[in-house]
Amino acid sequence: MKNFHYQPAKHNDFWLPTALYRRIVYTVRDYDRLKTCHEELLCESAPPPDGLPKAGKAGDPTFYIAYRREKLAEKLNAVDGAIQKIPVEYRRAVLAHVKYDQPYPQTADRSTWHRWQARFLYAVAENLGEV
């Protein structure tokens, strides 16, 4: 696997601290799983009472499901909103590179791809309220 953790520090208006950069990359890489979990939570319901006192989970299970779904939606919306800020011709390749480590096509210079990737990851961090 290539070193996707590299980001240019010089002349990079979209530079992120290393720990934040890696966290954002892994959030984007986890997008498919997050989407699946978000959809599966629609079908999840609170377990029926078993008749025993104090045997169930404490609290409100419906609220807990709604809360988990909302947290997942925040991450999904952050990625979806950030990719909309990238020009259409670069979206698919930038997303595939970050998510699946696919090489960029030869349709543009490598610096162009890295610039749009940096802008995309910075926009995800902004949407999550990290910068």
ABEGO torsion letter per residue (X at the ends): XBBAABBBABGBAABBBAAAAAAAAAAAAAAAAAAAAAAAAAABBBBBBAGBBGABBBEBAAAAAAAAAAAAAAAAAAAAAAAAABBAAAAAAAAAAAAAGBBBBAABBAAAAAAAAAAAAAAAAAAAGAX
